[in-house]
Amino acid sequence: MGSSAQPAGLRVGVKVREIATSDATYRDVSILHSDAVGLVFEVQRTVAEGGNIENVVSQMLVPWANIRYVLVLEEAV
């Protein structure tokens, strides 16, 4: 996928319902950065470690070549 195939409107702060990659699906994420290389987004997940359950926020960088689709939340303006 070249830079001309990059979806328009994925600005910083855009809420995305789902991003499917070749390896995983991420739900309810926020876009941190989007350019010709790929997407950087923030995802929250629950982690159980040593008997403790915590919510962890991770930042992911995924190249466009690995993204199968992006499903953006519909927002009323």
C-alpha positions as CSV (number, residue, x, y, z in Angstrom):
1,M,0.0,0.0,0.0
2,G,1.5,3.4,-1.0
3,S,0.8,6.7,0.7
4,S,-2.0,7.4,-1.8
5,A,-4.0,4.5,-0.2
6,Q,-3.9,6.1,3.2
7,P,-7.4,6.7,4.6
8,A,-8.4,10.3,4.9
9,G,-9.7,11.8,8.2
10,L,-7.6,9.8,10.7
11,R,-6.5,12.8,12.6
12,V,-5.1,12.9,16.2
13,G,-7.8,12.1,18.7
14,V,-10.1,10.3,16.2
15,K,-11.9,7.5,18.0
16,V,-11.7,4.2,16.1
17,R,-14.1,1.3,16.8
18,E,-11.8,-1.4,15.4
19,I,-8.4,-1.8,13.6
20,A,-7.8,-5.2,12.2
21,T,-4.2,-6.2,11.3
22,S,-2.8,-9.4,9.9
23,D,-2.1,-10.5,13.5
24,A,-4.7,-9.0,15.8
25,T,-7.8,-6.9,16.2
26,Y,-7.8,-3.8,18.4
27,R,-11.1,-2.2,19.6
28,D,-12.0,1.2,20.9
29,V,-8.7,3.0,20.2
30,S,-7.6,6.6,19.8
31,I,-5.4,7.8,16.9
32,L,-2.2,9.4,18.1
33,H,-0.5,9.8,14.7
34,S,-1.2,8.9,11.1
35,D,1.2,9.3,8.2
36,A,2.3,7.5,5.0
37,V,4.1,4.8,7.0
38,G,1.3,3.8,9.3
39,L,-0.9,4.4,12.3
40,V,0.1,5.1,15.9
41,F,-2.8,4.5,18.3
42,E,-3.5,4.0,22.0
43,V,-5.2,0.9,23.2
44,Q,-6.3,0.0,26.7
45,R,-6.3,-3.6,27.8
46,T,-6.7,-5.5,31.1
47,V,-3.7,-7.4,32.4
48,A,-3.7,-10.0,35.2
49,E,-0.3,-10.2,36.8
50,G,0.6,-11.8,40.2
51,G,-3.1,-11.9,41.2
52,N,-3.5,-8.2,40.4
53,I,-5.8,-7.0,37.6
54,E,-4.8,-3.7,36.0
55,N,-5.8,-1.6,33.1
56,V,-2.8,-0.9,30.9
57,V,-2.5,1.7,28.2
58,S,-0.2,0.8,25.2
59,Q,0.9,2.8,22.2
60,M,1.0,0.7,19.0
61,L,2.7,1.5,15.7
62,V,1.3,-0.5,12.8
63,P,2.4,-0.1,9.2
64,W,-0.3,0.4,6.6
65,A,0.9,-2.9,4.9
66,N,-0.2,-4.8,8.0
67,I,-3.7,-3.2,8.4
68,R,-6.6,-5.1,6.9
69,Y,-9.3,-2.5,7.8
70,V,-10.1,0.5,10.0
71,L,-13.7,0.9,11.3
72,V,-14.2,4.5,12.5
73,L,-16.9,5.4,15.0
74,E,-19.8,7.5,13.6
75,E,-19.9,10.9,15.3
76,A,-22.6,13.5,15.0
77,V,-21.2,17.0,14.3
